[in-house]
Amino acid sequence: MSGVARRTVVSAAGAAGLAAALAACGGGGTEDKGTEGQAGATLARTGDIPVGGGKVIAGQGLVITQPKAGEFKAFSSKCTHAGCAVSGVKDGVIVCPCHQSHFDASDGSVKSGPAPSPLPPTPIQVVGDEISLG
């Protein structure tokens, strides 16, 4: 009977150690995880996004654009060609640095390059000067 009890204690201790290790991997660390996936969390301020340009929010996997004054759009920052992250937005064009795919900043459509499909849109909301996930 003491052998069974000992095995139970050892198994329980091992399970507790595994749970602690998994919890440590899942969070509680000091790294900044940003606001990924949190609806309502501020991604950027409207003043950070120039008209005709945009800003890549790397921690979110997003690119936010302002095609016209007061009009804000967001798209996945992952290029549909090879999965590289787009590098920026200039003159109404979102640019992927890997193979030079270009996307329209107003709708994410492919303007040129090897990308086979548009950047998927991401819903956002603008309240005051804050842009957040919608």
TIMI-2910 file (N, C-alpha, C, CB; in pm, 1 decimal, decimal comma, always signed):
<rs>
+----------+----------+----------+----------+----------+----------+----------+----------+----------+----------+----------+----------+------+
!      n_x !      n_y !      n_z !     ca_x !     ca_y !     ca_z !      c_x !      c_y !      c_z !     cb_x !     cb_y !     cb_z ! resn !
+----------+----------+----------+----------+----------+----------+----------+----------+----------+----------+----------+----------+------+
!    +80,9 !   -118,6 !     +0,0 !     +0,0 !     +0,0 !     +0,0 !    +86,4 !   +126,6 !     +0,0 !    -92,7 !     -1,1 !   +119,4 !  Met !
!   +198,2 !   +122,1 !    +72,5 !   +283,4 !   +240,7 !    +75,9 !   +344,6 !   +266,7 !    -62,0 !   +394,7 !   +224,3 !   +181,8 !  Ser !
!   +366,4 !   +162,4 !   -143,7 !   +417,2 !   +179,9 !   -279,6 !   +319,1 !   +255,9 !   -366,4 !   +447,8 !    +45,4 !   -342,4 !  Gly !
!   +188,5 !   +225,9 !   -351,7 !    +85,9 !   +296,3 !   -428,4 !    +78,9 !   +442,2 !   -383,0 !    -52,4 !   +227,3 !   -412,1 !  Val !
!    +82,2 !   +462,4 !   -254,4 !    +75,0 !   +598,5 !   -201,7 !   +195,8 !   +679,6 !   -249,0 !    +68,0 !   +596,8 !    -47,0 !  Ala !
!   +313,7 !   +615,6 !   -247,5 !   +433,1 !   +686,3 !   -291,6 !   +423,0 !   +723,0 !   -439,7 !   +557,9 !   +601,0 !   -266,3 !  Arg !
!   +375,7 !   +629,2 !   -521,8 !   +357,6 !   +657,6 !   -663,7 !   +258,3 !   +771,0 !   -684,6 !   +310,6 !   +532,4 !   -737,5 !  Arg !
!   +154,1 !   +771,1 !   -608,9 !    +53,7 !   +877,1 !   -619,8 !   +114,0 !  +1012,3 !   -586,0 !    -65,3 !   +848,1 !   -527,8 !  Thr !
!   +193,5 !  +1016,2 !   -478,7 !   +256,7 !  +1141,6 !   -437,8 !   +355,8 !  +1187,9 !   -544,3 !   +327,8 !  +1125,0 !   -301,5 !  Val !
!   +437,5 !  +1095,7 !   -593,7 !   +535,9 !  +1131,5 !   -695,9 !   +465,5 !  +1178,0 !   -823,3 !   +628,8 !  +1011,6 !   -726,5 !  Val !
!   +359,6 !  +1110,0 !   -864,8 !   +283,8 !  +1150,1 !   -984,2 !   +221,4 !  +1287,5 !   -966,0 !   +174,5 !  +1047,1 !  -1015,8 !  Ser !
!   +164,7 !  +1310,9 !   -849,7 !   +101,5 !  +1440,1 !   -822,4 !   +205,8 !  +1551,1 !   -824,2 !    +28,3 !  +1437,6 !   -686,6 !  Ala !
!   +322,3 !  +1525,5 !   -766,3 !   +428,7 !  +1625,6 !   -765,5 !   +475,4 !  +1654,0 !   -908,3 !   +547,4 !  +1578,5 !   -678,1 !  Ala !
!   +488,1 !  +1549,4 !   -988,1 !   +528,1 !  +1568,0 !  -1128,2 !   +424,7 !  +1647,7 !  -1205,4 !   +550,1 !  +1433,2 !  -1195,8 !  Gly !
!   +296,9 !  +1618,7 !  -1183,7 !   +190,0 !  +1692,3 !  -1251,5 !   +189,6 !  +1838,6 !  -1209,3 !    +53,5 !  +1628,6 !  -1222,0 !  Ala !
!   +212,8 !  +1863,2 !  -1080,5 !   +216,7 !  +2000,9 !  -1031,5 !   +334,0 !  +2075,9 !  -1094,8 !   +227,8 !  +2003,6 !   -877,0 !  Ala !
!   +448,2 !  +2009,8 !  -1107,1 !   +564,6 !  +2072,7 !  -1169,5 !   +539,0 !  +2103,5 !  -1315,6 !   +686,9 !  +1983,3 !  -1156,3 !  Gly !
!   +474,7 !  +2010,9 !  -1386,8 !   +440,9 !  +2032,7 !  -1526,9 !   +344,2 !  +2149,4 !  -1541,0 !   +380,3 !  +1905,8 !  -1588,3 !  Leu !
!   +244,1 !  +2154,8 !  -1453,9 !   +147,0 !  +2264,2 !  -1458,3 !   +216,1 !  +2398,3 !  -1434,6 !    +35,8 !  +2242,3 !  -1353,7 !  Ala !
!   +308,6 !  +2401,2 !  -1340,6 !   +381,5 !  +2525,4 !  -1312,5 !   +466,4 !  +2566,4 !  -1432,6 !   +470,6 !  +2508,9 !  -1187,5 !  Ala !
!   +531,2 !  +2469,4 !  -1496,1 !   +613,9 !  +2500,1 !  -1613,2 !   +528,2 !  +2552,3 !  -1727,5 !   +691,9 !  +2375,8 !  -1658,4 !  Ala !
!   +413,5 !  +2491,3 !  -1750,3 !   +324,5 !  +2536,5 !  -1856,7 !   +269,4 !  +2675,3 !  -1826,5 !   +209,7 !  +2437,3 !  -1875,9 !  Leu !
!   +238,3 !  +2701,4 !  -1702,1 !   +188,1 !  +2833,4 !  -1664,4 !   +295,0 !  +2938,9 !  -1688,4 !   +143,5 !  +2834,8 !  -1516,9 !  Ala !
!   +419,0 !  +2905,5 !  -1659,6 !   +528,1 !  +3000,6 !  -1681,5 !   +544,6 !  +3030,6 !  -1829,6 !   +659,5 !  +2946,3 !  -1623,9 !  Ala !
!   +523,0 !  +2931,5 !  -1915,9 !   +533,5 !  +2953,2 !  -2060,0 !   +416,9 !  +3034,9 !  -2111,8 !   +540,5 !  +2820,3 !  -2133,7 !  Cys !
!   +302,5 !  +3021,7 !  -2047,5 !   +181,5 !  +3086,2 !  -2096,5 !   +167,5 !  +3230,9 !  -2057,4 !    +64,2 !  +3013,0 !  -2048,7 !  Gly !
!   +244,1 !  +3277,9 !  -1966,3 !   +229,7 !  +3417,4 !  -1927,5 !   +299,4 !  +3444,4 !  -1797,3 !    +84,1 !  +3455,4 !  -1916,9 !  Gly !
!   +281,1 !  +3563,2 !  -1746,4 !   +341,8 !  +3599,4 !  -1620,4 !   +485,1 !  +3644,6 !  -1634,9 !   +335,0 !  +3485,2 !  -1526,6 !  Gly !
!   +540,3 !  +3634,6 !  -1755,9 !   +677,6 !  +3678,3 !  -1779,0 !   +683,1 !  +3829,4 !  -1788,5 !   +734,6 !  +3614,6 !  -1906,4 !  Gly !
!   +801,7 !  +3881,4 !  -1811,9 !   +818,2 !  +4025,4 !  -1819,0 !   +810,7 !  +4078,5 !  -1961,5 !   +949,0 !  +4064,4 !  -1757,3 !  Thr !
!   +799,3 !  +3990,0 !  -2060,9 !   +794,0 !  +4038,8 !  -2198,3 !   +662,3 !  +4110,7 !  -2224,2 !   +812,0 !  +3923,1 !  -2297,5 !  Glu !
!   +667,2 !  +4211,4 !  -2310,9 !   +549,4 !  +4288,3 !  -2346,1 !   +475,9 !  +4215,7 !  -2456,4 !   +586,5 !  +4431,9 !  -2389,3 !  Asp !
!   +355,0 !  +4172,9 !  -2428,1 !   +276,4 !  +4100,7 !  -2526,8 !   +183,7 !  +4193,8 !  -2602,4 !   +196,5 !  +3990,6 !  -2460,3 !  Lys !
!   +186,4 !  +4321,9 !  -2571,4 !   +100,7 !  +4416,9 !  -2640,5 !    -44,4 !  +4392,9 !  -2606,7 !   +121,4 !  +4408,7 !  -2790,3 !  Gly !
!   -131,9 !  +4425,2 !  -2700,2 !   -275,0 !  +4412,3 !  -2678,4 !   -335,7 !  +4315,6 !  -2778,2 !   -343,3 !  +4548,3 !  -2688,1 !  Thr !
!   -256,9 !  +4221,8 !  -2824,4 !   -300,4 !  +4130,3 !  -2928,9 !   -432,0 !  +4064,1 !  -2893,7 !   -194,9 !  +4025,1 !  -2953,9 !  Glu !
!   -528,1 !  +4076,9 !  -2985,0 !   -654,7 !  +4009,4 !  -2970,8 !   -750,9 !  +4072,1 !  -2872,6 !   -630,8 !  +3872,5 !  -2931,8 !  Gly !
!   -718,1 !  +4182,8 !  -2811,2 !   -804,9 !  +4244,8 !  -2713,4 !   -888,7 !  +4353,2 !  -2778,9 !   -723,3 !  +4302,4 !  -2597,8 !  Gln !
!  -1018,3 !  +4323,3 !  -2799,9 !  -1106,4 !  +4423,8 !  -2857,3 !  -1111,9 !  +4542,7 !  -2763,4 !  -1248,3 !  +4366,4 !  -2882,9 !  Ala !
!  -1106,9 !  +4661,2 !  -2820,1 !  -1114,6 !  +4782,5 !  -2740,8 !   -980,0 !  +4835,8 !  -2694,8 !  -1199,6 !  +4758,4 !  -2623,2 !  Gly !
!   -874,8 !  +4755,8 !  -2700,1 !   -742,5 !  +4802,2 !  -2658,6 !   -687,6 !  +4897,2 !  -2765,9 !   -645,0 !  +4681,2 !  -2635,5 !  Ala !
!   -628,5 !  +5007,2 !  -2722,9 !   -577,0 !  +5106,9 !  -2816,3 !   -457,9 !  +5052,7 !  -2894,2 !   -537,3 !  +5234,3 !  -2741,8 !  Thr !
!   -466,5 !  +5061,4 !  -3026,5 !   -359,3 !  +5018,4 !  -3115,9 !   -269,3 !  +5135,0 !  -3153,4 !   -417,1 !  +4954,4 !  -3241,8 !  Leu !
!   -331,8 !  +5249,6 !  -3178,2 !   -258,9 !  +5368,3 !  -3222,2 !   -347,5 !  +5489,0 !  -3200,2 !   -215,7 !  +5357,0 !  -3371,8 !  Ala !
!   -290,6 !  +5604,0 !  -3217,8 !   -364,1 !  +5730,9 !  -3213,4 !   -380,0 !  +5779,6 !  -3357,7 !   -289,4 !  +5838,8 !  -3123,8 !  Arg !
!   -486,7 !  +5848,3 !  -3384,1 !   -512,0 !  +5894,7 !  -3520,7 !   -397,4 !  +5981,7 !  -3571,9 !   -643,7 !  +5972,8 !  -3526,8 !  Thr !
!   -335,2 !  +6058,5 !  -3484,6 !   -223,6 !  +6143,5 !  -3524,3 !    -99,1 !  +6066,7 !  -3563,8 !   -190,2 !  +6236,4 !  -3413,9 !  Gly !
!    -93,6 !  +5936,3 !  -3527,9 !    +20,3 !  +5851,8 !  -3564,5 !    +12,6 !  +5801,2 !  -3708,1 !    +29,1 !  +5734,2 !  -3470,2 !  Asp !
!   -104,8 !  +5815,0 !  -3769,0 !   -128,3 !  +5758,1 !  -3901,9 !   -140,5 !  +5872,3 !  -4003,1 !   -257,1 !  +5668,5 !  -3903,1 !  Ile !
!    -38,7 !  +5894,6 !  -4086,0 !    -45,3 !  +6005,7 !  -4181,4 !   -145,3 !  +5979,1 !  -4294,8 !    +93,2 !  +6031,8 !  -4240,0 !  Pro !
!   -205,3 !  +6086,4 !  -4344,9 !   -294,2 !  +6074,7 !  -4460,6 !   -212,3 !  +6023,9 !  -4578,6 !   -362,8 !  +6211,8 !  -4494,4 !  Val !
!   -263,8 !  +5920,4 !  -4647,1 !   -192,8 !  +5859,9 !  -4759,4 !    -85,9 !  +5761,4 !  -4715,6 !   -130,3 !  +5966,9 !  -4843,6 !  Gly !
!    -71,9 !  +5745,2 !  -4585,9 !    +29,7 !  +5654,8 !  -4531,1 !    -31,7 !  +5558,5 !  -4431,8 !   +142,2 !  +5734,0 !  -4464,3 !  Gly !
!    +51,7 !  +5511,6 !  -4341,5 !     +4,0 !  +5417,1 !  -4243,6 !   +111,6 !  +5381,2 !  -4144,9 !    -47,3 !  +5294,1 !  -4310,6 !  Gly !
!    +78,0 !  +5285,5 !  -4061,9 !   +170,6 !  +5239,8 !  -3959,0 !   +152,8 !  +5090,0 !  -3939,8 !   +148,2 !  +5316,0 !  -3825,4 !  Lys !
!   +265,2 !  +5018,9 !  -3936,0 !   +262,3 !  +4875,9 !  -3908,7 !   +263,5 !  +4858,1 !  -3757,5 !   +383,1 !  +4801,6 !  -3976,2 !  Val !
!   +169,2 !  +4781,9 !  -3707,1 !   +160,4 !  +4749,8 !  -3564,5 !   +208,6 !  +4605,1 !  -3552,3 !    +11,2 !  +4769,2 !  -3506,5 !  Ile !
!   +339,9 !  +4588,8 !  -3542,1 !   +402,2 !  +4456,5 !  -3551,1 !   +350,0 !  +4358,8 !  -3447,2 !   +551,1 !  +4469,1 !  -3536,8 !  Ala !
!   +333,5 !  +4401,6 !  -3323,3 !   +287,8 !  +4312,2 !  -3218,1 !   +146,7 !  +4261,9 !  -3238,7 !   +296,6 !  +4380,7 !  -3087,2 !  Gly !
!    +73,0 !  +4327,6 !  -3326,1 !    -64,8 !  +4289,4 !  -3355,2 !    -79,6 !  +4218,8 !  -3488,5 !   -152,7 !  +4410,5 !  -3353,1 !  Gln !
!    +24,9 !  +4224,5 !  -3571,1 !    +13,9 !  +4166,5 !  -3704,4 !    -78,5 !  +4247,5 !  -3792,7 !    -35,1 !  +4023,5 !  -3696,0 !  Gly !
!    -78,8 !  +4381,3 !  -3771,6 !   -168,5 !  +4470,2 !  -3844,9 !    -93,1 !  +4584,2 !  -3910,7 !   -274,8 !  +4525,7 !  -3752,2 !  Leu !
!   -154,9 !  +4639,2 !  -4012,2 !   -111,9 !  +4766,3 !  -4068,9 !   -237,5 !  +4853,2 !  -4072,8 !    -45,4 !  +4749,1 !  -4213,9 !  Val !
!   -225,0 !  +4973,6 !  -4016,6 !   -336,6 !  +5068,5 !  -4016,2 !   -303,8 !  +5178,8 !  -4115,6 !   -362,5 !  +5127,2 !  -3872,5 !  Ile !
!   -401,0 !  +5213,2 !  -4198,6 !   -380,1 !  +5315,2 !  -4300,4 !   -483,2 !  +5427,1 !  -4285,6 !   -387,6 !  +5253,2 !  -4441,2 !  Thr !
!   -451,6 !  +5539,7 !  -4347,7 !   -545,6 !  +5651,9 !  -4356,9 !   -546,0 !  +5697,6 !  -4503,2 !   -505,6 !  +5770,9 !  -4258,4 !  Gln !
!   -624,8 !  +5628,6 !  -4586,8 !   -624,4 !  +5660,9 !  -4729,6 !   -670,5 !  +5803,8 !  -4759,6 !   -712,6 !  +5563,5 !  -4803,4 !  Pro !
!   -770,7 !  +5852,0 !  -4685,3 !   -820,8 !  +5988,9 !  -4697,3 !   -829,6 !  +6045,5 !  -4556,2 !   -960,9 !  +5994,1 !  -4771,0 !  Lys !
!   -826,0 !  +6175,0 !  -4545,0 !   -833,5 !  +6238,4 !  -4413,4 !   -956,3 !  +6188,4 !  -4336,2 !   -838,3 !  +6392,2 !  -4428,0 !  Ala !
!   -930,6 !  +6135,5 !  -4216,5 !  -1037,9 !  +6089,0 !  -4129,6 !  -1088,3 !  +5948,5 !  -4158,5 !  -1150,5 !  +6182,2 !  -4138,8 !  Gly !
!  -1035,7 !  +5881,2 !  -4259,9 !  -1077,5 !  +5745,2 !  -4295,4 !   -964,3 !  +5648,9 !  -4259,8 !  -1114,3 !  +5734,7 !  -4448,1 !  Glu !
!   -991,4 !  +5558,6 !  -4164,6 !   -889,1 !  +5465,5 !  -4118,4 !   -928,5 !  +5323,0 !  -4153,2 !   -866,9 !  +5479,6 !  -3967,0 !  Phe !
!   -830,8 !  +5246,7 !  -4199,7 !   -850,5 !  +5106,8 !  -4238,4 !   -742,2 !  +5023,4 !  -4172,0 !   -847,4 !  +5089,3 !  -4394,1 !  Lys !
!   -770,0 !  +4896,0 !  -4152,3 !   -667,8 !  +4805,5 !  -4099,0 !   -671,9 !  +4674,2 !  -4176,2 !   -689,0 !  +4780,4 !  -3946,6 !  Ala !
!   -553,0 !  +4618,1 !  -4194,2 !   -537,6 !  +4493,5 !  -4268,2 !   -434,6 !  +4407,1 !  -4196,6 !   -495,3 !  +4520,2 !  -4416,0 !  Phe !
!   -435,8 !  +4279,1 !  -4226,9 !   -328,6 !  +4191,9 !  -4179,6 !   -198,0 !  +4243,7 !  -4238,7 !   -354,0 !  +4041,5 !  -4219,5 !  Ser !
!    -92,2 !  +4240,8 !  -4158,7 !    +38,2 !  +4285,3 !  -4210,8 !   +116,3 !  +4170,4 !  -4273,7 !   +121,3 !  +4348,6 !  -4098,8 !  Ser !
!    +54,2 !  +4053,6 !  -4283,6 !   +119,7 !  +3935,7 !  -4340,7 !    +92,0 !  +3928,3 !  -4490,6 !    +71,5 !  +3806,2 !  -4270,3 !  Lys !
!   +197,8 !  +3941,8 !  -4569,6 !   +183,8 !  +3937,8 !  -4715,0 !   +125,4 !  +3803,7 !  -4758,6 !   +320,0 !  +3962,2 !  -4783,6 !  Cys !
!    +35,2 !  +3809,0 !  -4853,9 !    -30,6 !  +3687,2 !  -4902,2 !    +55,7 !  +3606,9 !  -4998,9 !   -160,7 !  +3722,8 !  -4969,5 !  Thr !
!   +176,2 !  +3654,8 !  -5028,5 !   +265,8 !  +3580,0 !  -5115,4 !   +348,5 !  +3478,9 !  -5036,9 !   +357,5 !  +3675,1 !  -5190,4 !  His !
!   +435,7 !  +3527,7 !  -4949,3 !   +525,2 !  +3437,1 !  -4876,4 !   +515,2 !  +3453,2 !  -4724,7 !   +668,4 !  +3460,4 !  -4920,3 !  Ala !
!   +419,7 !  +3532,8 !  -4681,0 !   +398,5 !  +3547,5 !  -4537,4 !   +490,3 !  +3646,6 !  -4468,0 !   +413,9 !  +3417,0 !  -4473,3 !  Gly !
!   +567,1 !  +3721,6 !  -4543,0 !   +653,2 !  +3823,8 !  -4482,2 !   +566,2 !  +3936,3 !  -4427,4 !   +756,4 !  +3879,3 !  -4585,5 !  Cys !
!   +619,6 !  +4009,1 !  -4330,9 !   +548,7 !  +4125,5 !  -4277,3 !   +572,7 !  +4245,3 !  -4368,1 !   +594,4 !  +4156,9 !  -4132,0 !  Ala !
!   +465,5 !  +4318,1 !  -4397,1 !   +482,6 !  +4439,7 !  -4476,2 !   +566,8 !  +4537,7 !  -4395,3 !   +344,3 !  +4502,7 !  -4514,8 !  Val !
!   +634,5 !  +4627,1 !  -4465,6 !   +728,9 !  +4715,4 !  -4396,4 !   +677,6 !  +4856,3 !  -4374,5 !   +855,8 !  +4722,2 !  -4472,8 !  Ser !
!   +580,2 !  +4898,6 !  -4450,5 !   +531,3 !  +5034,0 !  -4433,6 !   +432,0 !  +5073,4 !  -4540,7 !   +645,5 !  +5129,8 !  -4433,2 !  Gly !
!   +388,9 !  +5199,2 !  -4530,4 !   +289,8 !  +5253,3 !  -4622,7 !   +337,9 !  +5390,0 !  -4668,5 !   +148,3 !  +5262,5 !  -4556,2 !  Val !
!   +336,6 !  +5409,5 !  -4799,5 !   +376,7 !  +5538,3 !  -4854,0 !   +298,0 !  +5565,4 !  -4980,8 !   +528,6 !  +5542,2 !  -4881,8 !  Lys !
!   +249,9 !  +5686,5 !  -4992,9 !   +175,9 !  +5729,4 !  -5112,1 !    +60,6 !  +5635,5 !  -5146,3 !   +269,9 !  +5739,2 !  -5230,7 !  Asp !
!    -11,9 !  +5591,7 !  -5043,2 !   -129,1 !  +5506,6 !  -5064,6 !    -99,6 !  +5361,8 !  -5096,4 !   -209,3 !  +5561,8 !  -5173,0 !  Gly !
!    +26,2 !  +5318,8 !  -5076,1 !    +66,1 !  +5181,7 !  -5109,4 !   +131,5 !  +5115,3 !  -4988,4 !   +163,0 !  +5180,5 !  -5230,5 !  Val !
!    +82,4 !  +4995,4 !  -4956,5 !   +142,3 !  +4912,0 !  -4851,9 !   +246,6 !  +4825,2 !  -4921,7 !    +33,3 !  +4823,7 !  -4775,1 !  Ile !
!   +369,2 !  +4824,0 !  -4869,8 !   +480,0 !  +4756,8 !  -4937,9 !   +530,6 !  +4637,7 !  -4856,8 !   +594,5 !  +4855,4 !  -4963,4 !  Val !
!   +548,4 !  +4524,4 !  -4925,8 !   +613,7 !  +4407,8 !  -4866,9 !   +759,4 !  +4408,4 !  -4914,8 !   +539,7 !  +4273,1 !  -4906,9 !  Cys !
!   +854,0 !  +4409,4 !  -4823,0 !   +994,3 !  +4419,9 !  -4863,0 !  +1054,1 !  +4291,1 !  -4919,8 !  +1075,1 !  +4463,0 !  -4746,1 !  Pro !
!   +990,3 !  +4178,2 !  -4895,4 !  +1050,0 !  +4050,2 !  -4938,2 !  +1055,4 !  +4033,9 !  -5089,8 !   +971,9 !  +3934,8 !  -4878,8 !  Cys !
!   +942,4 !  +4054,8 !  -5156,5 !   +936,6 !  +4034,5 !  -5301,4 !   +866,3 !  +4149,2 !  -5372,2 !   +866,1 !  +3903,8 !  -5333,3 !  His !
!   +855,7 !  +4262,1 !  -5302,0 !   +801,0 !  +4385,6 !  -5357,0 !   +655,3 !  +4377,8 !  -5400,8 !   +882,7 !  +4427,3 !  -5472,0 !  Gln !
!   +574,6 !  +4301,9 !  -5328,4 !   +431,0 !  +4310,1 !  -5352,9 !   +383,1 !  +4444,0 !  -5300,5 !   +353,7 !  +4191,5 !  -5285,4 !  Ser !
!   +288,9 !  +4505,3 !  -5371,9 !   +231,0 !  +4633,0 !  -5332,4 !    +80,4 !  +4615,0 !  -5320,0 !   +266,2 !  +4745,7 !  -5434,8 !  His !
!    +24,0 !  +4673,4 !  -5214,8 !   -118,7 !  +4663,0 !  -5186,9 !   -177,8 !  +4802,4 !  -5173,9 !   -144,4 !  +4580,6 !  -5058,6 !  Phe !
!   -301,9 !  +4818,0 !  -5216,9 !   -371,8 !  +4945,8 !  -5206,4 !   -406,7 !  +4971,9 !  -5059,7 !   -500,4 !  +4946,7 !  -5295,2 !  Asp !
!   -370,2 !  +5089,3 !  -5010,4 !   -392,3 !  +5123,4 !  -4869,7 !   -539,5 !  +5146,4 !  -4836,3 !   -313,0 !  +5246,8 !  -4834,2 !  Ala !
!   -623,9 !  +5163,3 !  -4937,6 !   -765,9 !  +5188,2 !  -4910,8 !   -849,1 !  +5061,3 !  -4899,4 !   -823,0 !  +5274,6 !  -5018,8 !  Ser !
!   -804,5 !  +4952,3 !  -4965,3 !   -884,1 !  +4829,3 !  -4959,8 !   -800,9 !  +4700,7 !  -4949,4 !   -971,0 !  +4821,4 !  -5081,5 !  Asp !
!   -668,6 !  +4712,2 !  -4944,8 !   -581,5 !  +4595,5 !  -4931,2 !   -560,6 !  +4516,2 !  -5058,5 !   -636,1 !  +4505,8 !  -4828,5 !  Gly !
!   -618,9 !  +4560,9 !  -5170,3 !   -606,8 !  +4486,2 !  -5295,9 !   -463,8 !  +4490,2 !  -5348,8 !   -703,3 !  +4542,4 !  -5401,1 !  Ser !
!   -430,6 !  +4389,0 !  -5428,2 !   -297,2 !  +4379,0 !  -5486,3 !   -283,9 !  +4480,7 !  -5599,0 !   -269,6 !  +4235,2 !  -5538,2 !  Val !
!   -180,0 !  +4564,1 !  -5589,9 !   -151,3 !  +4660,4 !  -5696,8 !    -43,5 !  +4605,7 !  -5789,0 !   -107,6 !  +4796,3 !  -5637,9 !  Lys !
!    +54,5 !  +4533,0 !  -5732,5 !   +160,2 !  +4472,0 !  -5812,7 !   +235,6 !  +4371,1 !  -5728,4 !   +256,6 !  +4579,0 !  -5868,4 !  Ser !
!   +312,9 !  +4289,0 !  -5799,7 !   +397,6 !  +4193,2 !  -5730,7 !   +342,1 !  +4052,6 !  -5733,7 !   +417,7 !  +4235,7 !  -5589,5 !  Gly !
!   +413,3 !  +3963,2 !  -5670,2 !   +372,1 !  +3822,9 !  -5675,0 !   +257,9 !  +3785,8 !  -5580,4 !   +488,9 !  +3737,4 !  -5644,4 !  Pro !
!   +212,7 !  +3874,9 !  -5494,7 !   +104,8 !  +3840,7 !  -5401,3 !    -19,6 !  +3797,9 !  -5479,7 !    +71,8 !  +3961,5 !  -5307,9 !  Ala !
!    -79,1 !  +3682,5 !  -5444,3 !   -192,8 !  +3632,0 !  -5520,1 !   -327,8 !  +3688,0 !  -5477,5 !   -196,6 !  +3485,2 !  -5509,5 !  Pro !
!   -334,6 !  +3746,8 !  -5357,5 !   -463,7 !  +3793,3 !  -5307,3 !   -444,3 !  +3913,9 !  -5215,9 !   -537,0 !  +3680,0 !  -5232,2 !  Ser !
!   -554,1 !  +3986,2 !  -5190,3 !   -544,9 !  +4107,1 !  -5108,0 !   -509,1 !  +4076,0 !  -4962,6 !   -676,3 !  +4183,3 !  -5113,0 !  Pro !
!   -466,6 !  +4179,5 !  -4891,4 !   -445,8 !  +4167,8 !  -4747,7 !   -584,0 !  +4160,9 !  -4682,1 !   -360,5 !  +4288,5 !  -4691,2 !  Leu !
!   -606,5 !  +4064,4 !  -4593,4 !   -737,5 !  +4055,8 !  -4528,2 !   -762,8 !  +4176,5 !  -4437,6 !   -748,0 !  +3926,2 !  -4446,7 !  Pro !
!   -883,6 !  +4233,2 !  -4444,6 !   -915,7 !  +4346,2 !  -4358,5 !   -934,3 !  +4301,4 !  -4212,9 !  -1042,2 !  +4416,6 !  -4408,8 !  Pro !
!   -912,2 !  +4394,0 !  -4121,8 !   -933,5 !  +4371,6 !  -3979,0 !  -1023,3 !  +4483,5 !  -3928,9 !   -797,3 !  +4366,8 !  -3899,4 !  Thr !
!  -1132,6 !  +4449,3 !  -3859,5 !  -1221,2 !  +4555,3 !  -3811,1 !  -1155,8 !  +4637,0 !  -3699,1 !  -1353,2 !  +4495,1 !  -3761,6 !  Pro !
!  -1165,7 !  +4769,0 !  -3712,9 !  -1116,6 !  +4860,5 !  -3610,4 !  -1225,6 !  +4961,8 !  -3581,8 !   -984,5 !  +4930,9 !  -3654,7 !  Ile !
!  -1208,8 !  +5033,3 !  -3472,8 !  -1298,5 !  +5144,0 !  -3443,2 !  -1215,7 !  +5264,2 !  -3402,1 !  -1400,1 !  +5106,1 !  -3332,4 !  Gln !
!  -1266,9 !  +5381,0 !  -3434,3 !  -1200,8 !  +5505,7 !  -3398,7 !  -1294,8 !  +5580,2 !  -3304,5 !  -1165,4 !  +5591,9 !  -3526,2 !  Val !
!  -1246,1 !  +5605,4 !  -3184,6 !  -1321,0 !  +5682,7 !  -3085,8 !  -1231,5 !  +5795,0 !  -3038,9 !  -1368,4 !  +5593,8 !  -2965,7 !  Val !
!  -1272,9 !  +5916,7 !  -3068,7 !  -1185,9 !  +6030,7 !  -3038,6 !  -1060,3 !  +6019,6 !  -3122,1 !  -1150,9 !  +6037,1 !  -2887,4 !  Gly !
!   -945,4 !  +6017,3 !  -3055,3 !   -819,4 !  +6001,7 !  -3129,8 !   -757,9 !  +5863,5 !  -3110,9 !   -719,3 !  +6108,1 !  -3086,3 !  Asp !
!   -836,6 !  +5768,8 !  -3058,7 !   -785,5 !  +5633,7 !  -3035,2 !   -839,7 !  +5535,4 !  -3138,4 !   -822,0 !  +5586,7 !  -2894,2 !  Glu !
!   -749,1 !  +5454,0 !  -3191,1 !   -784,3 !  +5347,6 !  -3285,6 !   -769,1 !  +5216,5 !  -3209,9 !   -693,4 !  +5351,0 !  -3416,5 !  Ile !
!   -874,7 !  +5134,6 !  -3211,0 !   -869,2 !  +5006,6 !  -3139,9 !   -933,0 !  +4898,6 !  -3225,4 !   -940,1 !  +5015,8 !  -3002,4 !  Ser !
!   -912,9 !  +4773,8 !  -3184,6 !   -977,3 !  +4663,4 !  -3253,8 !  -1127,0 !  +4677,1 !  -3240,2 !   -929,7 !  +4527,7 !  -3199,0 !  Leu !
!  -1198,1 !  +4647,2 !  -3349,3 !  -1343,6 !  +4666,0 !  -3349,4 !  -1421,4 !  +4544,2 !  -3319,4 !  -1387,3 !  +4717,1 !  -3477,3 !  Gly !
+----------+----------+----------+----------+----------+----------+----------+----------+----------+----------+----------+----------+------+
</rs>
